[in-house]
Amino acid sequence: MNILVLNCGSSSIKYQLFDMGDDTRVLAKGLIERIGITDSILTHRPTGKDPYKVVLDIPDHTVGINLVMEALVHPVHGVIKKISEIKAVGHRVAHGGESFKESVLIDNDVKRGIEKCADLAPLHNPAHLKGILSCEKLLPGVPQVAVFDTSFHQTMADYVYMYAIPYEYYEKYRIRKYGFHGTSHKFVAEKACRILNMDMYNSKIITCHLGNGASITAIENGKSTDTSMGFTPVDGLIMGTRTGEIDPGALLFLADKEELSVSGINNLINKKSGVAGISELSSDMRDLGEAADEGNPKAILALNMYSYKIKKFIGAYVAAMNGLDLLVFTAGIGENDFSTRQMICTGMEYMGIELDEDVNNKVKGKDMLISKPSSKVKVMVITTDEELVIASDTQTIVEKLVY
Ligand code: ADP
């Protein structure tokens, strides 16, 4: 079964076409950028063929997705013969609020639900809806599935997800912790358990998704019990350009002193902070690693802050779960940056974490156990694949449909 996975942003569309056969394969992937702006770019990467790039005006998502279809069936760059070979579409949806606890087949109620959550993810959910409506037009009758970044965390207890603000604001606006990166946390925990032959439903696991955005999740007996991102994806760990947790009083002080509006504060906490803000150099760990090696004090500070925060969250989640069996690192930094993994895991022997430094130093972008055989807690690097999760959830839901 061929499944098209779409991640529609406000001015971009990321896509992957999967053949979900016995050995699942990516047939093609690509990206459209600058939708609604002049000189939009389509970059199409068919597996086993040369990639190609076109620059043209793409005014909206329907035109964009239509171009994706044309690329997929193109006589030279294409990977399928007819559009009808696409049997289902899986959409990444950023926010499912409290309504969506799992992936769902999209119908009118689901579309209304996604729209209702738009308040909670104003940059993302309206764009996802545009993508869904465009696919309805371009692929009439083809089932579509929504896979939410938030749904895995819907198992958190109320005392974990509530904020200590007047209760009426929860009732009025549903202000609470939601958590994000759910598909990735679930996927890497499952994959690590498969590799280690562990029972996820009888284990205490912490997963660290460390990319441009970063979050950490406590998974007890297969369920997310706590996660570091909150009402928005700015909370928790220090990220490339996001603050992570911060005293809200400091922001009020800054708003006053620097005369910052709501959008000014938004820009500060999302775009100007994180390791980029501290180092005054870069949001990319590779740049910071190089600068730190050359003795740059702000790069060293940023890296120390980054790993210390993760260490603290691990400690908190071990306390909350009363133990830990498995620690997983994933995403760009978690998969590739051995030195950050080492900084996090050093000095955690008390908790039963013993990293095998020789192995850790060599692991880049592959699934691997990096703890010593004597380590009570297993530590693994696992490569994440959120698109694959979306494709498999879509397949599972669509296969149950009776035509
Ligand atoms: P996104 O959240 O955009 O999906 P990724 O998971 O791709 O992000 O992670 C991107 C980050 O991963 C980069 O900003 C960079 O800091 C880090 N990264 C990628 N490759 C390496 C590497 N070889 N060494 C250290 N850090 C890396």
Residues whose N, C-alpha, C, O or C-beta is under 5 A from the ligand:
A	BS01	ADP	L210 G211 N212 G213 S283 D284 M285 R286 A331 G332 I333 N336 D337
